[in-house]
């Protein structure tokens, strides 16, 4: 077996489901967004935003935004999410189904802030044929039944108990018989509870090709009604309605089939207040079928294809519709004396191409997309200057679908980045993706050796921007003032002390500055910079550490002496003192929003302890002794997403974090290693959220997401000190001390991976990097109307600058010619690298391309494209690679070997390899070429240098529908198939006893990834430090249709054994959401074969080990040590190191 480690660097972004719910609290408005293998739970909150009014003056307005509550991984591909509320519930429940027919119901516990699985089950029907339109989940408006259309000819019904159902009827629907009536010696019978589920049953449907299906609004006194839009054998579409007779477990025809528009594709149920019935949405009309009408009401519209809808009002008068081009419309039902009499459709504006809509509240609507970024809009009452009624409020990046990518180091700094082809049609783009956070430098100050601290000051307390930097050195303090767009040193800082170092300096209420030096605490007036008050310790004691919060100043004097000072009426006075039994190494004072009173924290030398002290008494509340011999060097208390934390950094690069409870207890201690040198902590604001900058030899930004602390690398070598410096030139900037220089710059959006978007407005299929010319080649598609009147896709090769991404040149291909492959290759030793494009002609009358071209282009000195040669082929060049300086092309069922004749500047056919169904994807390494076949799995070929022929070395005899292949090394190969699996095969050498065995690729790993992989590339997202030794070596990156970026790494056999035991321990201790099992989820499954996960570790599960509390970690450790000798700290260190490979 192989020893591979798989981990997701970026989760899927593609949105398939968006649901408004009242889930986390009775008064909360939540948004639930389904993204392939996870869903995100958001809370709608109000935030203040600054805008400019018509006169250009700043204006503070209240706007709604989405705050992420939790990101929930699911052991399955999400098919449906529906919100419903049984009787006597104050909040909604979520009904979730997966593509493998697992279903579960979730509720939210507000006290523990955790999800509760209320029910779960398996609705698989192995003999049934899956429905053509995929799974559809429905909830009856009165929450009497859940419905699922998952297979042709059947509809699955899950009854829910409702007060209108008699107990006798309900008993007949239970899968488990109820207890007998209570009598002597018997426990009392339990009555049914609202929302309790009965046994699921199937009802037969005569309609085989169902296009849309929904429950209708009816009186609660009558049966649930099902409306079905279907197509018959003559391709005519009809609407039919059935009653579901739950107690008899059958359906009854309610209304005979009614013929609809031939392009009808969507049903929208209408509440009774608006007349009831159903809206049938077609390509040219929208029709209302209502029981209150003798004839349907029809609205004609411009031909289009509506993709999704959402109701705005509970009474059902207004609906949002979105079409395939991203146009959003508002549909009105107009009533006359309570009876619908007309429909009206208004254009609102253009959004991303929507795959899901969710109207939230107060005119805010969420647009979820598969092809572009998801977006939050507000609906305007007045049309804007651009002619739109929509205002974009928030955008959520979406990489899906990623069709291709390349891994490059454009800046030559050892930091590779991904440039990916993302999106489609008008939302097509390039995405530049790299690990860590970049700092865009604005300016820098030289001669900053021996800097010991930096602080920013505002000219007065209420000022918006900082104007001065305080720079502390070993024996002096300097001051730099903003003058226009430059910094200038302050020659006469007047009341400020300059002859000694500064321990702390900042603004305080009352328009005063405070400066703490080893000798004194000084208050300085903002106006005139005159000293207004001063305090010095008695007996010439020296101040060693200081912290300031509001009107409180906390200082330590050496020998464990701690003094709390208060600033009041322009005076500094002692409020309280205490003596600590250890020397104080660091301290911090603050008032956290989530705690009732101010509190201070200190770190101590002798016993390496951290302590919480009351303010103002300075009495001890809590104490915890840190492990190891290294002392605490920096300490901080901070609120992350309304959760109070204590952060403590040590001198050896380790960082501890604690939760602080309402009773000031330190709980859930966790440790992570951020570097090897002392860490200095400093908080700052970014996009309205609190972050902490950990300055060290590996600078890191600490932030929170979904209740977990995340650590994002900063792309700088070393930072010793940092301070927020929000100037008039750059709001939110930071001043960073590094390598004797003080850099001032703005920090990018804080996230694990930084994503930059280059919008192209067309489908981008392939990309290649031409390093010599500093360009990217991109294959793009546009849809055009041909002279015949037919719509056809036209392909282009675009040449883009690798830095600015400006289009330098473009080459249009022939009509019906689709570009399938692209690469950069140097086909001769002394020739320049060339762009190679493989194409095929997709004529409407042909099922498969029968001719195509291989184009060879060079980049001129003026960075223009010039066609050097075109080679005619019989088919489409689906894939290209090189071996031994020769071009290898997968053309339909053949693999061609082409030699470049440099003298004649043309390609010459050297040999052809047969025996494939369709050579869809190729990979090469040295002399070896790996062929991924559409149906016949993978084949390993070797290029014979003497004959120029490709000779078969070995093949995988399993049948797999391949989507991508990659080569880990000379003997180990990775494949991805259309059943969402990854597998590895190995070339056999000495362990093969016969020639037949040597010609078989042996199975080395099996793993279910749950997504469709489009491409493997060699590379890594992380910068490898010279002294860094990691337990895993990243070998391959991959991209998927859903927007995922993943990493495949190799580990040693010893590390694999530990990780395998850790993975099993995590399965044993941590239960999957909805009762889903991890082992079942990662099980390799195709139509012909099933086997357990093997040879590949699930890093997504393993790395959640760091998120467990200590008790759970100890449980996992106990499980691991039964198989492999190790300890808890060794496991934590191992997993921490693994997180650094992505």
N, C-alpha and C positions, 0 to 999 in steps of 0.2 A: 504493500500500500504506500501511497504518497504521504508526505508530511507537509500539508498545505494549510494555510490560515487565510480565511476569507472574512473581510469586514467591509461594511458600507461606509464610504467617506461622505456621501451625500445621499440622503433619503429621497425616495420618489416624490416628485412635485405635481405630477399630473392629477388633476381633480376630476373625479368621477361622480362624487356625491357632495351636495351642500344642503344642510338642513338647519332651519331655525328651530330652536327648542328653548324651553324653560327648564334647564337641567340641573344647574348648580345651586339654585335657590328659587323660592316662589316668585321673587320679584326680578330675577335675572333674565336677561336676554342673551342667549348663547347661540353660537354658530358652530356646527359640527361639520368638518370638512374631511371627506374620505379621499385618501391618496394611496391607492393601490394596496400596500401592505401596512398602512398605519392610518390613524385618523387624528386630526387636531381639534381640540376643544378650545374655543375662544369665548371670551366674555366681552360684551359691548360696554364700553366705558366712555365717560365724557372726559375730555382733556382740553386744557387751554392751549390755543395756538395763536401765534402772533402773525398778523397779516397787515398789509398796507392798505389804507383807505384810498379814496379817489384823489385825495390831496397828497398822498405819499407818506402820510403819518402812520406810525405803528398802531395797530388796533388789536386788542386781545379779544378773541372770540372763543366760544365753547363749541367744540366739534366732537363727534363720536368717532371712536377708533376701536380696533380689536386688540384685546390683550390675551395672549396665549396662556391658557390655564394649564393644559397638559398635552403632551404628544404621546399617543397611545399606540405601541406596536401591536400588531395582530398577527398571529400565526396562521396566516391565510391571505388570499387576495379578496379584498372587500368587494362584494357584489351589490349589497343594499344596506342603507342605514335609514331607518324610519323612526320618527319621534311619535310617541303616543302617551296618553295619560289615562290609566284606569280610574275607576271611581275611587273617591276618598283619598286620592293622591294630590299633594300640593305641587309636585314637580313632575316633569315628563320622564319617561323611560326611553331607552334607545333599543330598538330591535335591529340586530346586525346579522347579515348572512354572508357567507363566503362562497367563492366559486366552487369549492369542494363540498358544498351543501352542509356546512356546519352553521347552526344558528344559535344565537344567545341574546339575552336581554340584560341590559346594564342599567343600574341606577347610580346616583352619586351621593356619597356620604360627606356632607359639608363639614362635619367635625374632624374627621380624619383626612379629608380631602383626597379620598380614594374612590375608585370604582368598585361597585358591588355587582357580582354576577347573580341575577335573580333567577335565571333559568337558562338552560342550554340543551342542545340536542343535535341529532343528525337526521336530515331529511332526504338523504340519498335514496334514489330508486335506481338500482344498478341496471335494470332491464329497460328503462325508459330512454328515449332519444332526447337529448337536450333541445330546448326551445331555440329556434333560429335567432330570435332577438335577444338571447341571453336571459339571465334571471331578472324577474321583475317582482319586487316586494310591495305589498299594499297593506294599508291599515283602514279598516272600516271607520267612517267618521264618528261613530258612537262607541268605538273601541270594543266591539263585540267579537270580532274575528280579525286575525292576521291572515293574509293570503300571499301565496307564492306561485308564480307561473315559472316553472323551472324545466318542464319537459313537454314535448308535443302531445296534445290530446288530453292533458290532465291539468287540473288546478288544485293545489294543496291548500287546505283550510286548517287553521289552528284556532279553535274556539277560545274565547276568553270569558270568564264568568262576569255577568252583569246583573244588576239587581232586577232587571226585567225578565231574567230567565228563571223559570221555576226550578226548585231544587231537584225535582224528579227528572226534568229534562237534562239538567246539568249532570246528575249522577250517571246518566247513560253515556255521557261524553268523556268520562274520566278513564284514563288508561289503567288506574289502580283503583279497585273497588273501595268504597268508603266504609268505615267501621260501622258495625251494626248499632242501632239505637242503644243508648246507655241503659243499663239495667243493673240488677244487683251483681256486684263483683266485676262490672265492666266500666271502662273509662268512658266518659261522655264523648259522643260523636262530634267531630269537628265540622262545622258548617263551612261552605265554600267562602272564599274571600274574593273581593273584587280584584280583577286582573289575573286571577289564577287561570292557568292554561289547562285545557282539556286535551284529549288525544287527537293528534293531527290525522286528517283523512283526506283522500283524494276524491275529486268529482271529475267525471269524464266530460271533455269538451269535444264537440264535433269539428270545431274550428282548428285546423292544424297550423296554418300560417298566421299566427297572431302578431299584429303590428303594434298594437297598444291596448292596454287593459287597465281598468280603474274601478274602484268602488264609487258608487253614487251616493249623494245625500238623499236620505229618505226619512220618513218618520220612524222614531225608535220603536213604534208599535209593529212595524212590518219587517219582513226579512231583509237582511243585507242584500243590496242589488249590485250586480257586476255588469259593467259595460265592456264590450269587446269590439275592437276594430280589427277585422281580418280580411284576408285576400283569398278568394276561392281558386279553383283549378283553372278558371278562365281569366285569371288576373283582374277580376272585378273586386272592388273593395266594398265591405258592408259593415254596418253597425248593428249589433244585437245586444239585448239585455236579458240577464237571468237573475232570478231570486235564488239565494243560497238558503236552503232549508236545513239549518244546522242540526236540528234534533233528528232529522231523517238522514243526514249525511248525504244529501243530494242537491241538485240544482233543478229549477223549474223555469221554463221559458216565460219571460215577462212581456217582452215586445219582440215581434218578429223582425228578422233582418231588414234593414233599410239601406239602400244603395247610397254610397257616398262618392265624393270626388275621387277620381282615379289616383290623385296624388296625396290623398289623406294619409296622415302618419301619426297623429297625436290626438289623444283624448284629454279633456280638462273637465273634471267634475265641477258642477255649479251648486253652491249652497241654496237651500230652500228659500232664503230671503230674496234671492235674485231669480227665483222661478224654478230652481232645481234643474235637473237634466244634465246634459253634457254638451260641451263645445267640441266640435270635430274640426281640427286644424289641418288644412291641406296646403298644396303649393300655390293655389290661386284663390282659394276661398276659406273663410271661417264660418261654420254653420252651428247655430244653437238649436239643439233638440231638447225641448222642454215639455213636461206634461201639462203645462199651462197654455201651450200653444197648439192650435190645430195644424199649422204648417210651420216648418222650421224657418228661422230667421237666418239669412245668408248675407255675408259681407264679402264683396270682391276686393282683392288686393293685388299689388304688383307681384308677379311670380317670384317666389323664393322658397326656401326650405327651412322651416322653423325647427330648431334643435331642442329647445328646452323652454320651460315656463315656470312661473311662480305666482301665487295669488297674493295680492296686496292686502285687501280688506277681509275681515272675517265674514262679512255679508256677501262677498263674492262679486262685487260690482266691477273691480279693476284687477287686471292681470298684466304681468310683465311677460313679454315674449322676446326671444332672441333667435336670430337666424344664423345660417352657416357662415355668413360674412362678418358676424359680430355686430349687426345692426340690432338695436334694442327698440321695442315698440311697447306702447301702452294700449291695452284693449279695454274698452268700456262696454258694459251692458247697460243700456238705457231702459228705464222702467217707465210705464204709464199706468198709474193706479196699481202699482205693485206687480204689473205684468210686463215681462220683457217685450220690447217692440222694435229695438234696433241695436246694432253693434257699431262701434266706432273704433278705429285704429289710428294711433298717433305715433309718429316717429320721435324718439327721444334723443338718440345719438348713437355713436359707434363706440364699442368696447372691444376687448379681446374676443376671439371666437369662443363663445361660451359652451361649456359642457354641462354646467349646472348653475342655476340661479337660486338665490335665497334672499327674499325681502326680509329685512331685519326689523327696523322701527324708524319712525320719524323721517321717512324718505330715504333711508340708507339701504342699499342693495349690494350684495356680494355676488361677483361674477367669477365663477370658477372655470378654469380653462385647461384643456389638454394641449393646445397648440401655442399658447402665449401665457404671459404673466396673469395670475389671478388678481382681481382688483376690487376695491371697495369704492362705490360711488354714492354720492348724494343726488337726489332728484331735485332740480331747481324749479322754482315756481315761475321764473321768468327765463326766457331763452337767452343764452349767452351770445357774445359777439360772434362766436364760431358757428352759431346755429344749432347748438346742442342744449338739451335740458339736463345733461349729466355733468357733474363735477367730480373729477378723480380726487379721492381723499387718501387712499393708501394703495400700495402695490406690493404684491407678494411674488418674488421671482419663481419662475417655472422653467426648468431646463428641458422639459419633455416636448416632443420626442427628440432624443439625441440620435441622429443618424450616423454621425461620424465624428471623430476628434483626432487631434494630434497633440503630442506632448513636446513642448519646446522650452528652451531657456533663452528667451529673446535678449534679456539684459545681461547675460553671461555672468551671473552672480551665484551660480550653483543652485538656484531656486527654480525648479521646473514648474510650468503651468500648463493647464489644458486649454486649448482653443477648440470649442465644440460647435457643431452644426445643430442648432436647436430650433424648435418651433416649425411652423409650416405656413404657407400662403402669406397673407399680409403680416402675420406675426413671426415670420421667419427671421432668425438673427444668428449672430455669432456670440458665444459666451466665453469670456476669458475667466478662467477659474483657477484660483491658486490658494494654497494653504496659508493661514495666518492673516495678520492685519498689516496693511501698509501705512506708512506715514508720508504724506505729501509735504515736502520741506518748503517752507516759506522763506526762511532765512537762518542764519547761524551767527554765533558769537565765538570768536577764537580766544585762545589763551585762557582756557578754563580748567587747567590742571589743578588738582587738589581741591576741587569743588566739594563741599560737604553738605550743601542743601540749597534749594531754590524755592522761592515763594512769589506769588503775584499779588499786587495791591491795586485796588481801585482808587480813583482820586477822592471819592467820598463814599459813604456806606451804601447809598441807594443807586450809585452809578451802575450802568449796564455793563460797561467794558473795563477790563484791566488796563492800566496805563504804565505800570512800573514793575520791574523784576528786582527782587532782593536776592543777591548771590552771596552765599556764605562760603568762606575759605577757612583754612586751618587757623590763621591768625588775623583775619580781617573780614570785613563785609563790604561789598560793592553794590552799587545801585545803577540800574539801566532804565532810562525813561523813553517812552515812545515819543518821537518827534516826527510828525507826518507819517511817512512810510518807513522810517528808519529808527534804530535804537541808538541812543547816545548816553554815555556815562554821566551820572550826576556828580558834579565836582564838589558841591557843598550840600550834603544831605541834612544839615542843621541838627535837629533833635535826635536823629538816628545815630546809633553807635557804629563806628567804622573800624575801631582799633582791635576788635575781637570778633570771633565767629558768632553767628546767630543760630539759635536753637529752634526758634519759631518766630514767624512774623506774618501778621494778617490784619484785615479790617475787623473792627468791632462796632457794635451798635453805638450810636452817639457821635458818628463822624470822627472816630479816633482810630489810629493805628496802635497795634501792640507789638513790641519787639522784645523777645526774651533772649538774653545773652548769658554766658556763664556767670556774670557778675550781678545782673539786675533784670527786673521786669519794668519796662518803660511804656507809658502811654504818651502818644504824640498826636497832637491835633492835626486833622487832615488839612485844615487851612493854616498855612504858615509854618507847619512842621515844628511847632514848639512843644517842648516837654510839658505835659500838664500833671503828670503824677509818676512817681517812681517807687519801686520797692526793691530792697536788697536783702539777702539773707543775713542773719546775725552771724557773728564770729567769723566773718570772712569766708563762710562756706560757699562752695561753688555749685551752681545749678548744672545738673547733668542732663536732664531731659525735660521737655515741656510739651504741653498740649493745651489748646484753647477751644472752647465751645461756648457760643453766646457770650454771657458775661462772666464765665468761669475760666480760671487759669489753673492748671494742675502742673506742679513742678516737683522734681525730686532733687535732693541736695547731697546725695552720697550717704553711705552708711545706713541706707534704708529709710531715711527721713523723707516724708511726703507732705507737701504743703498745698492746700487748696486756697487760691486767692479769688476774691470777688471784685469785679469792676462795677462801681456804682457812683453815679453823679461825678464822673470824671476822676474818681479816686480808686487806687488799688489798695485793698486791705486783705489781711489774712482772715479767712472764714473758718478753717479748721486745719489741724495737723495730726499726723499719726506716725508711728514708728513701725516699720516692717522688719521682720526678723531676718530678711535677706537683702542683699544689694539689689537695687532696681535697675533693670537693663533696658526697659522700654515702658511707655505708658500712653494712655489715650483716654479722653473724656468726651462724652457726647450725650445727647438726648435723642433716642431712637423713637420714631413715630409709633412703633408697635409695643413699646414699653411705657409704663405709667410714669416713671420718674427718671431723671438723669442717672447715669452710672459711669464709673470709670473702671478701666482694666489696666493691669500692670503685669509685666513679665519680670521674673527674678533670676539672679545669677546662680546662687548657691544650690538651690534644689531644682532648678529648671522648671519652675512652676508658673502658671498663669492664674491670676486672681481677679475676681470682680469685687468692687468696693462700692458701698452706698455713697451717695452724694446728698447732703454735705458732710455726713458724719465720718466718712472714710472707713467705716467698719466693714469687715470682710463678710461677703455673702457666699462666695463660692471659690473653690480652689481645685486645680487639677495639675498634676505633675506630668510633664512631658517625658517621653522616653528618650534615651540617648544622653550624650554628654554635651551636646551643643546648646548654647544658651539662646533664649528668645532675643531677637534683634529688632523686630518691628511688630506692633500690635495695633489692631483696628477693629472697631465695631461698626457695622453697616447694615442697612436694610436692603435686601434683594427681593424685589417683588413682594413687599409687605412681610417678609420673614427676616427677623433679626439674626445676624451671624456675628461671631467673633473669629477674626482671622489672626493667626500668630505665625510669623516667619522666623526661621532659625538661621544661624550663621552658616550652615552648610547647604543652603538652598532648599530646605524642606519647608512645607507650609501645612499648618494644621487649621482646620475649620470646625467650628461648633455651631449648633443651634442654641440660641438663648431663649429659654421658656419665659412665660409670663411671670413666673416666680424667680426669675434670674438664675435658673439652673443651666449649667453647661451640659448639653446632651449631644449624642450622635457625633462624637469626635471622629474626624477623618483626616488622613494624611496623604499628601502628594509631594513628589519631588519635582520642583520646577527648574532647578539649576544646581550649580556646585558652589556658588558664592552667596554671601549674605543678601537677603531680599529686603528692599524698602517698599512699604505699601503706601499708596496715595489714591484717594477716591477722586472721580471726575464724572461729569454728566455727558452722555452721548444719546442724542435723539430722545431726550426726556427720561432716560433711564440711568440708574446708578451703576457705575463700573468701578473696579479697583485695578490700578496699574501696579503690577509687581515688578519693580525695577531690579534687575540682576544680570548675570552673564547670559541668561536666556529670558529676556523680557517677555512678560505674559500679561494679558488682560483677563481679569476674572469677572464673569457675569453670570446671570441666572437665566435659565429657560426651563419651563415646565417643572419648576420646583427643584431643579438640579443645578449645581454650580458647574459652569463650563470654563475651560481654560484655553484661550486662543493665543497662539504665538504671535509676537510682533516681529515683523521682518526687519529687525535691526540686530547688530552683532552683540552689543552690550549697552545697557543703560544703568547708570548708577543712581540718578535722582530724577524726579519728574514733578512737574507742577502744572495744573491747569493755567492757561494764559489766554483768556478769551478777549482778544483785542478788537478794535474797530475794523481792522483789516481781515481778521479771520476769527469768527466766533467759534467757540469750542476748540480752539487750538491748545496744544500742549507745549511746554518747554521741557526738553529732554537733554540731560547731561550724558555725554558718551565720548570716551576716548579724547578728553581734553577739549571738547567742543560742546557748546550749548546750541542744540538745534531747536528751532521753533517750527512746528508744522501741525497740520490737521490730520486727524486719525480717521481712517475709513470706518464704515459701518462695522460694528463689532459682531463677528460671527466666525464659526469654525472655518468655513471656506468663503473667500471673498469672490463675488461674482460681478463682473462688469459686462454690460450688454452693448453690443453693436447692432443696431437695428438695420436690416437689409430689406425688409418688406417683401420677401419672396422665399420660397422653399429652398433651403440650402441642404444639399445631399452629401457632398464630399468635400474634404479639405486636405491640403498638403502644404508643407512649409519648405520654401526655397531659401535656405540660409544665405547662400552666396549673394543673392540680390536683395535680401531683406524683405521678402514678399511672402504672402500666402496666396495659393491658388484655391479657388472655391468653385464648385460646380453648383449652379443654381437653376431653378425651374420657374417658369412663368406660364400661365395659361392664356392662350390667345385664340381669337376666332380666325380660322383659316379662310382662304378665298372661297372654299366650298361651303362655308357657313358652319362647319364643324368646330367644336372646341378641341384644341390640341395643346399639349405641353411643349414648350420650347426651352431648350437647354442652353446655358451660357457657361463659359469659363471666365470667371472674373479674377483679375489680378489686384490684390490689396496690399497696401503698405503694412509691414508687420508691426509698426509702432502706432501710427495714426488710424489705420484701417480704412484710409481713403481708397476709393476705387481708382486704380492707375490705368487699367485697360480692360477690355472685355471682348470676347470672341463669341459670336452667336453661331450655334450649330444649325444643321438643316432642319426643315420641317419634319416632324415625327421622329427625329433623332434624339434619343434619350441618353444622356451621359450617365454611365453606370459606375465607373471607377476612375480614380485619380491617384497619381503618385509622383514623387520627384526621384529621379534616378540618374546616376552618372554611368552611362553605358560604355564609355571609353576612358582609358586611364588619363589621357591628357585633355579630354573634352570637358565642357561645362556641364553642370547638373541640368537636366531637362525635365519639363513637365510632360507627363505621359497621361493621356486621356483615353479611356475605353468607352465606346458607345455601342448602341444597338438601335435599329429602326423599328419602332413599335407601330406598325401600320394597323388600322382598325380591322382589316380582314384577316390578319394573321394572329394565331394563338401564341406563337413564340417567334422572337426575332430570327430572321433568316440571313440578315446581313447587318454589318456594322463597320466601324472603323477604329483603328488605334492611331491617335494623333500624337505627334511629337512636336513640342513647341519649346522655343528657347526664350529667355528674357534678355532683351537688348540692353545696351549701356544706358539708354534713356528709360529703362524699366517699362518697356512695351513688350507685348507678346508677338512672336513671329513664328508662323507655322513652318517647321523644317521638313516634315514628312507626314504622309498619311498612308496607313496600311489597311487594305480592305480585308475584312474577315467575314466568315459565313456564320453569323450569329451575333450575340451580344457579349462584349468583354465584361463580364460581371465582376472580375477581380484581377488585380495586377500585383506582382511582386518581382524581386530579382534574386538571382543566384549566380555566382561566378561571373558577375558583370553582364549577365544575359537577362532579357526580359521574359518573365513567365506570365502567361495570360490564361485565365479560365474563360473559355469561350463555349457557351452552351455545355455540351457533354464532353468537351475535349480540353486538354491543357496544352497550350502551345509553348514551345521554346523558340524565342526570336533573338537573332544576333544583330547587333548594330554595326553596319558597315560605315565606318567614319569617313572613308574616302568619298563614297557616293552619297553619304548622308541619308541612308535608308535602312529599314528593317528587313531582314531576310529570315525566312522560316528555316529553322534548323531541325526540329522534330516535333512530333505530335504524340501525346499520351491519351489513349482511349480508355473506355471502361467505366465512365461516370454517367450518372443520370443528368446532373447539372452541377458543374464546378462553381459553386456559389461564392466560396470564400477561400483565400489562400494565405498561408504564412510561410516564411522561410527563415532558415538559420544555417549558415555555412552552405554545404552542398544539399541540404535536405529541404524539401518542399512538402508542406502539409496541406492536403486538399480537404475542405469541408464540403461534402456533397449534400444536395438538397434532401436526398432520401437515404443515402448509403453511408451515413456517419463519416468517419475520417479515414484517409489513406495517406501513408507516408511514402513519398517518392524521393529518390536520390538522383541528382544530375551527374551523369557520367561525363567527366571532363574530356575524355578522348572521343566519344561518339556524339556527344551533345544531346543524348537522349535521356529522358526521365524514366528511371527504372523503379518498379514497385518494390519497396523494402518490406512493408507490412501494412495490414489494414485492420480496422475494427469491424468484426463481423456482425455486430449488433446493428439493427435498423434504427437510425435516428435522423430526424428532420433537422438539419443543422442550420444555425443562424450566424455563428462566428467560431473561429478557431484561433488558438495562440500557442506559442512554443515557450515553455518555461525554461528548458535547457535542451541539450542534444537528445535526451532520451525521454523527457516528460512533456506531454502535450495536453492542452486544455481545449474542451469543446463546450459549446452552448447549443441547446436544442429548442425546438418550438414548444416543448412541454414545460418550459421555464426551469430547466435543469442545467447544472454544470456537471461535467464529468472530466476525469483525467485518465489518460491511457499512457502506458509505458512501453518503450521498445525493449524487447527481451534480448539478452546476450547469453551469458554463461548459464543462466538458469533454464534455458530452453534445451530440451533433450533432442528434439528433432527439428528438421528444417521447416516442417509445417508449423510448429510452435513458434519458431523465430519469425514466421510471416504473419503472426497474429499480434496485434497490439493488446497487451494485457491490461485489464481494468485496474486503475490505481486510486480512483476516488469517485464517489458519488455524492451529489449534493443538490437539493432542491432550492433554487434561489427565489422562485416565485415571480420572476420577471423575464422579459424577452431581451436578450443581450444582442446588441447590434455590432459591437466592435471590441476587440482586445488590442491594446497597445502596450509596449514596454515603456516603463517609466515609473516615477514616484512623485507624489505631491509634496513631500517633505524635504527639507534641506538637511543633508547628512553632515553633522559636525565631525571634525577630524578626530576628536577624542570620544566620539559617541559609539557605544556598542549596544545594538538593539537585539532583542531575542528573535526578531523576524526580519527577513530581507524582502522588501517589496519587489516583485518581479513584473507583474502585469496590472494594468488598469483596464477597466471595462466600462461601457456605457449602455444604457437600456432605453427602451421605448418610453418608459414611465419617467425618465429623467434621473435615474440613479447613476451614481458613479461609485464603483467598487474597487477594492484592492485585493489582489491575490498575492500572498507572500509565502515564502518557504521558511520552515523552522527545522531545527535539529530533531532527531528521534527522541532525545531526552525531553526537550521542551514540548514536543507533541504529546508525549505521555502525560506530562503534567496538565497540559491544556485539555486533553481528552477527559481526564479525571475531573478537572474543574468544570468542564461543560456538563458532565453527568451530575456533578454536585449542584450546579445551578438549576438543572432540570428538576432535581429532587426537592430543592428548597423553594424555588420561585415558581409559582403557578402562572400559566398563561392567562391573559384576559379572556373572559368568556369560557373558561375551562378548556381551552384548546391546548393540545400537547405539542411541545416543541419537537419531540422526536418524530411525531407524525407529520408535522409541517415540513421538516427538512428531509423527509423520506423521498428518495428518487423514484419518480413514477412516470412511465410512458404508457402508450397503449399496449405495448408488448411486454413490458418489464417493470418490476418493482423490487427495490432493495433498500435497506436502511442506509442512512448517511454514513459514509466511511471515507477516511483519507483526507478529510477537510474539516477544520474546526470552524464553528460559527462564532466569529469574533464579535458580532452584534450582541450575542448572549453573554459571552465571556466578559466583555468590557462593562456590562451592567453590574458586575461584581463590585465595582467601586461605588455604586449607588446604594448598596445594601447597608443597613445599620450593622453595628458591630456584632450583635447577637446572630444575625443571619450570616455574616461573614464567617463567624466561628463555626456555625453549622456546616457551611460549605467546606471549610477547612477540615473539619472532622471527617467528612465524606471523602475528601481528596487523600488525606493521609492514610486511609485504609488501603490505598493502591500505590501511592507514591510518597516517599518520605519528603516532607517539606513543612514549612511553617506559615503562619498567617502573614507576617511581614514580607516573606519571600513571595507569596502569592500577590500581595498588593503591589510590590515593586515590579513583578513580572507584568501584570496587567497595565500598570501605569506606563511602562516602557512600550507596550504594544499600542497604546493609544497614540504614540508619537509617530507611527508609520503612516498616519493619514490625517 
